[in-house]
């Protein structure tokens, strides 16, 4: 597959994750969305549900991983790619490693809690039993704009 075609595919799936992030935004949740893809097909989609579930672990990435494992009846996702609009935190980055995810593609960098490249590089840490391929910055502007708008509205309220 050509690099242009591959990047087009990454943008397509990130657009799906951005749609999930918009659902979170509309529900008053921090607007982060995630999708899991395997063999060119959507396996799972999720958005942040921390407020709705009263659960600090209900991040889009973790919920998408759980749904994908359920859908595929497995605990490991070596042939799957997670697309998430915001760089995973330490908890979610650890979950990617534990799920033996094949690839992570994320949009916006998280300067305060990013654990896939900004503050830490948990998915690529060779001291762990599994490393995840990471591609960053796909549709980063759109993901960051949605987050800025969300938090701007909260500050203005």
C-alpha positions as CSV (number, residue, x, y, z in Angstrom):
1,X,0.0,0.0,0.0
2,X,1.4,3.4,-0.9
3,X,2.1,5.9,1.8
4,X,-0.5,8.3,0.5
5,X,-3.2,5.5,0.5
6,X,-2.1,4.5,4.0
7,X,-2.4,8.1,5.4
8,X,-5.8,8.4,3.7
9,X,-6.9,5.3,5.5
10,X,-5.6,6.6,8.8
11,X,-7.4,9.9,8.3
12,X,-10.6,8.0,7.5
13,X,-10.6,6.1,10.7
14,X,-9.5,9.1,12.7
15,X,-12.6,10.9,11.3
16,X,-14.6,8.1,12.8
17,X,-12.9,8.6,16.2
18,X,-13.6,12.4,15.8
19,X,-17.3,11.5,15.3
20,X,-17.2,9.6,18.6
21,X,-15.5,12.5,20.3
22,X,-18.3,14.8,19.1
23,X,-20.8,12.4,20.8
24,X,-18.8,12.8,24.0
25,X,-18.8,16.6,23.6
26,X,-22.6,16.7,23.1
27,X,-23.0,14.6,26.3
28,X,-20.9,17.0,28.3
29,X,-17.9,14.6,28.5
30,X,-14.3,15.5,27.6
31,X,-14.5,15.1,23.8
32,X,-12.3,12.1,23.2
33,X,-13.3,9.3,20.8
34,X,-11.7,6.0,19.8
35,X,-12.2,3.3,17.3
36,X,-10.6,-0.1,16.9
37,X,-10.0,-1.4,13.4
38,X,-8.9,-4.9,12.2
39,X,-8.5,-6.0,8.7
40,X,-9.9,-2.8,7.4
41,X,-13.2,-3.1,9.3
42,X,-14.5,-1.3,12.3
43,X,-14.5,-3.6,15.4
44,X,-15.5,-1.1,18.2
45,X,-16.2,2.5,18.8
46,X,-16.3,4.4,22.1
47,X,-16.2,7.9,23.6
48,X,-15.3,9.2,27.1
49,X,-18.0,8.2,29.6
50,X,-16.3,9.2,32.9
51,X,-19.2,11.5,33.9
52,X,-22.0,9.3,32.7
53,X,-20.7,6.2,34.5
54,X,-19.1,8.0,37.4
55,X,-16.0,5.9,36.6
56,X,-12.5,7.6,36.3
57,X,-11.4,4.7,34.1
58,X,-14.1,5.2,31.5
59,X,-11.8,6.7,28.9
60,X,-12.6,6.3,25.2
61,X,-9.4,4.3,24.5
62,X,-10.0,1.8,27.4
63,X,-13.7,1.4,26.5
64,X,-12.9,0.8,22.9
65,X,-10.3,-1.9,23.8
66,X,-12.9,-3.6,26.0
67,X,-15.5,-3.5,23.3
68,X,-13.1,-4.9,20.7
69,X,-12.0,-7.7,23.0
70,X,-15.6,-8.6,23.6
71,X,-16.5,-8.4,19.9
72,X,-13.5,-10.6,18.9
73,X,-13.8,-12.9,21.9
74,X,-10.2,-12.4,22.9
75,X,-8.0,-10.6,25.4
76,X,-5.3,-9.7,22.9
77,X,-5.5,-7.4,19.8
78,X,-2.1,-7.9,18.0
79,X,-3.8,-7.4,14.6
80,X,-5.8,-4.4,15.5
81,X,-5.2,-0.6,15.4
82,X,-6.7,1.8,17.9
83,X,-7.4,5.3,16.6
84,X,-7.9,7.8,19.4
85,X,-8.3,11.6,19.1
86,X,-6.1,12.4,22.1
87,X,-2.8,10.9,23.1
88,X,-3.4,8.2,25.7
89,X,-2.8,8.8,29.4
90,X,-0.6,6.4,31.5
91,X,-3.6,4.1,32.4
92,X,-4.7,3.8,28.8
93,X,-1.2,3.4,27.4
94,X,-0.7,0.6,29.9
95,X,-3.9,-1.0,28.7
96,X,-2.6,-0.9,25.1
97,X,0.4,-2.9,26.1
98,X,-1.6,-5.4,28.2
99,X,-3.9,-5.9,25.2
100,X,-0.9,-6.5,23.0
101,X,-2.3,-4.0,20.6
102,X,-0.7,-3.9,17.2
103,X,-0.8,-0.2,16.4
104,X,-1.9,3.1,18.1
105,X,-2.8,6.1,15.9
106,X,-3.6,9.2,17.8
107,X,-4.5,12.8,17.0
108,X,-3.7,15.6,19.5
109,X,-0.8,15.5,21.8
110,X,-1.6,15.8,25.6
111,X,1.0,18.1,27.2
112,X,-0.3,17.4,30.7
113,X,-0.9,13.6,30.7
114,X,0.3,12.1,27.4
115,X,2.0,8.8,27.9
116,X,2.5,7.6,24.3
117,X,5.2,10.2,23.5
118,X,4.8,13.5,25.3
119,X,5.6,12.7,29.0
120,X,6.2,9.0,28.7
121,X,6.5,6.5,25.9
122,X,4.8,3.5,27.5
123,X,3.6,1.8,24.3
124,X,7.2,1.7,22.9
125,X,9.0,1.0,26.2
126,X,11.3,-2.0,25.4
127,X,11.4,-2.9,29.1
128,X,7.8,-4.1,28.9
129,X,6.7,-7.5,27.5
130,X,5.1,-5.9,24.4
131,X,5.6,-2.8,22.3
132,X,3.0,-1.0,20.2
133,X,3.7,0.7,16.9
134,X,2.7,4.4,17.4
135,X,1.7,7.0,14.8
136,X,1.0,10.5,16.2
137,X,-0.6,13.7,14.9
138,X,-3.2,12.3,12.5
139,X,-6.0,15.0,12.3
140,X,-4.4,16.6,15.4
141,X,-5.7,20.1,14.6
142,X,-9.3,18.9,14.5
143,X,-9.0,16.9,17.7
144,X,-7.2,19.8,19.5
145,X,-9.8,22.3,18.2
146,X,-12.7,20.2,19.7
147,X,-10.9,20.0,23.0
148,X,-10.1,23.7,23.1
149,X,-13.7,24.6,22.3
150,X,-15.0,22.2,25.0
151,X,-12.8,23.6,27.7
152,X,-13.2,27.2,26.5
153,X,-17.0,26.9,26.9
154,X,-16.4,25.5,30.4
155,X,-14.2,28.4,31.4
156,X,-16.7,30.9,30.0
157,X,-19.6,29.4,31.8
